[in-house]
């Protein structure tokens, strides 16, 4: 008899939210927040039951809160406020198979003993210098999530760990490190398991998170690599915005790694681990939307005729047999619209065919971001009024060369996500960071550039050479 982990999310920064998708009525949510110093204040979300520890546990403060879930919205956008001082780490865990939400407990400095029987969540918070080790404990149970995977390189760090122990048996927990570096803050949350609940049987078919998946191969310099399951990215925009790692957005499917906007590009971008897929689109005269950055297909080796003046049959005839044959938007949505966030740029059809592309994308509205140049104003206002999440890209040169465009990029409330070029140590970059909106970098080809942008505060980047992130095959 055990419980099922529906999902978990984690962060090492305050001032944002955590989300776990797929929760349903009857599930239980647990929010675990730990702070380096005794200065967070109670962070129990409205409607939750929580216990705040003010710092008496070895100088550590934080909140442990629980909720009986009534529907999926309860575990999306759960706030984690920024503390007044000290580093912070937080985890949101959703469990299925409990009789009720457990009564929250406070953090303690003493090494705990587990209940005599039943199950429990074992919680720890740790705060260490760059060279410190993460401390584990026995029995480890089934590790649910750890913020340690987000530890910055060469910096002091914070982590909250959460382990589900199915059979407690009154055991005393033993940290893997003793002495001055030992664990200083613990909590044990007893769980009441539902005796009539059993974990779902594993899927026999090809599914991930209840969704069908494809099996594909990866083309490498040594030939076609063995087929593997296509990994998921961020399945919704909300999931992308709250994920606990920097985003990888495949620019045109990976414009520096494979022929851009092609089925091959998007398939291999997914293989490489892209969280979101970007597509620039043109519209044929008979209403087919296809991957195309320009007015014409000349960039892809096609004719100079504007795509808007060609039928889809004429595009197929012109590009037949070419490795640069562009993918159709409906193909991209059919294959990856349920597994990856889509960043859609309508380019030259942005205003002339707005109602048409909004209608095409509407079934995927919760997983689509609309993107356009950040010096625009009208288009973003229209999109926001229609309820879409927007992405505005701009250039640091605007700060001196086009101050009106720069101001619009930073201050327009209809622009949700911002994107800038480098360098990432400039005054322009600092101004954009200070706005407080998610800031991404573009268009990056190397891991070094990506790491530099993230170190400067970027939440992710538009990446052209997404092949550099592919698994070692």
Buried (B, 14 or more C-beta within 10 A) or exposed (E): BBBBBBBBBBBBBBEBBBBBBBBBEBBBBBBBBBBBBBBBBBBBBEEBBBBBBBBEBBBBBBBBBBBBBEEBEBBBBBBBBEBEEBBBBBBBBBBBBBBEBBEBBBBBBEBBEBBEEBBBBBBBBBBBEEEBEBBBBEBBBEBBBBBBEBBEEEEBBBBBBBBBBBBBEEBEBEBEBEEEBEBBBBBBBBBBBBEEBEEEEEEEEEEBEEEEBEEBBBBEEEEEBEEEEBBBBBBBBBBBBBBBEBBBBBBBBBBBBBBBBBBBBBBBBBBBBBBBBBBBBBBBEEEBBBBBBBBBBEBBEBBEBBBBEBEBEBBEEBBEEBEBBBBBBEBBBEBBBBBBBBBBBBBBBBEEBBEBBBEBBEEBBEBBBBBBBBBBBEBBBBBBEEEBBBBBBBBBEBBEEBEEBBEBBBEBEBBBBBBBBBEBEBEBBEBBBEEEBBBBBBBBBEEEBBBBBBBBBBBBBBBBBBBBBBEEB
